[in-house]
Amino acid sequence: MVLICISAHTVILFTALLLLVASSGSDTCTGRGYFGKPGIPGIPGTDGKDGLKGIKGDPGENATRVIGLKGDPGDPGLLGRPGEKGERGLEGLLGLQGPKGEKGTLTEVVNLKQFYVFSHKVRYRSLPLPVLSNSKVSFDHPIVPGEVADEAVSVTISGMYHISYHVTFTQSVCLKIFVGEEGKVGFCHSPKSIMVTSASMVLPLNKGDKLSIRATEQSYLLSRDVDCTFTGFMLFPTNQ
């Protein structure tokens, strides 16, 4: 046996030669040739279009609810804002009576029967009484019996006093209550007709103090058929 080694290139050339001979023989020969070998598979084609929607599936089986274990407590939250003030609570029970206080020290016996009062008015005048600025009003007629009326009232008992005046005037009036040379309270009025004004206050006075009413501006008092009064009375005595 003789082994013949033929290369692949030689086989391809030989196959091509046979095909040429076969094709030329078909033109002269009346016989039918043989089928060739199957060709090499082609490249895969592209994907086709999506198919139609399928039929709805059967319902699934009922699931069983599973509860897990309780978790650990979380960290405390931040402090919230203060709430609104609540309503007032019920009144508590009466407490126990406290101990008796120490006996006081006797200082001075005050005579509660001591009192002092004065009330003066301006005498009757047919014409308005002009009072210059910084001049005392002369309440020269006593109303309380036994009083001496003057431009100033002398205090005979130290104590707390209520002082007041009521005056009637025509053009204008500016008056102030004085203790000695110290002015306490003052008021001014300037009407277009006859008017009545008054003022009052409570003053601590000492024995010997001089009370008076003075005009701080030129004033015109009226004492015809009306009265202008200056009154005071002691509320209680003091130890001075």
Beta strands, then each sheet from edge to edge (+ up, - down):
strand 1: 117-121
strand 2: 129-131
strand 3: 135-136
strand 4: 141-142
strand 5: 153-154
strand 6: 159-169
strand 7: 173-179
strand 8: 182-189
strand 9: 195-205
strand 10: 210-215
strand 11: 219-221
strand 12: 229-237
sheet 1: 4+ 1- 12+ 6- 9+
sheet 2: 2+ 11-
sheet 3: 3+ 10- 5+
sheet 4: 3+ 10- 7+ 8-
end
